[in-house]
Amino acid sequence: MRTLLLALACACLAVLLVLLVEEARGQDCPQASPLRSGEVATCDGILWPRLYSLQALGCLRVELPKAQTLAELNGELLQNCETTQEKTIALYEETKVKLEDLSREAAGIGPDRPWYRETWVLLTIGAIGGGAVVYIIRN
């Protein structure tokens, strides 16, 4: 985008310079003399060789296509960055959910378990079953 703006500025400068050079050539300045400090010149315009104006126009011929190509490339890069950002955010959210589940499990506040999988129920069933086996073996 910056290169495109630079190319447009270059083009405007080239056109302006061509117009100013043509305007400056059309004027005659019969009273040309050195100026002292603070003195105002009697002629308007700029001293600018036509070659410089042609070089500025040549800059436009090279820079504008280059700027358009760079703009297309930057658009593709931006699209790739947006896709990568979306994937990264999705991965972050997924990882966040997994970590929250792991911390709940580590803290013992995991998802609700059915009553028959509680520790005290399993120990009670084991004790009753073990007692029954011992009773059957002794009798």
C-alpha positions, 0 to 999 in steps of 0.5 A, spaced: 500 500 500 505 504 501 508 503 494 502 504 491 501 511 494 509 512 493 507 511 485 501 515 485 505 521 488 511 520 483 506 520 478 503 527 480 510 530 481 511 528 474 505 531 471 506 537 475 513 538 473 512 537 466 507 543 467 511 547 470 517 546 466 513 548 460 510 554 463 517 556 465 520 555 458 514 560 455 517 566 460 522 571 458 526 574 463 530 580 460 532 582 467 536 576 470 541 578 475 544 575 481 540 576 487 542 579 494 539 576 500 532 578 502 531 580 495 525 578 491 526 575 484 522 578 478 520 572 474 516 566 477 517 558 475 522 553 477 529 551 473 528 544 472 531 540 466 526 536 461 530 530 462 528 530 470 521 530 468 521 524 463 525 520 468 519 522 473 514 519 468 519 513 467 518 512 474 511 511 474 511 506 468 515 502 473 513 503 480 505 503 478 505 495 476 510 493 481 505 497 486 499 493 484 503 486 484 505 488 491 498 490 493 496 483 490 501 479 494 500 483 501 492 481 500 494 474 499 499 475 505 493 478 509 488 472 507 493 467 510 494 471 516 487 471 518 486 464 516 492 462 521 489 467 526 482 463 526 486 456 526 490 459 532 484 461 536 480 455 535 486 451 537 487 456 543 479 455 545 480 447 544 486 447 549 483 452 554 477 447 555 482 441 555 486 444 561 479 446 565 477 439 564 484 437 567 484 442 573 477 440 575 479 432 575 485 434 579 481 438 584 476 432 584 470 436 582 470 433 575 464 431 572 458 427 576 459 420 576 454 415 577 452 413 584 455 406 583 462 409 581 463 413 588 469 410 592 465 409 598 460 405 595 465 401 591 469 400 598 462 398 602 460 393 596 468 390 597 467 389 604 460 386 604 463 381 598 469 380 602 465 378 608 460 374 605 466 370 602 470 369 608 463 367 612 462 362 606 469 359 607 468 358 614 462 355 614 
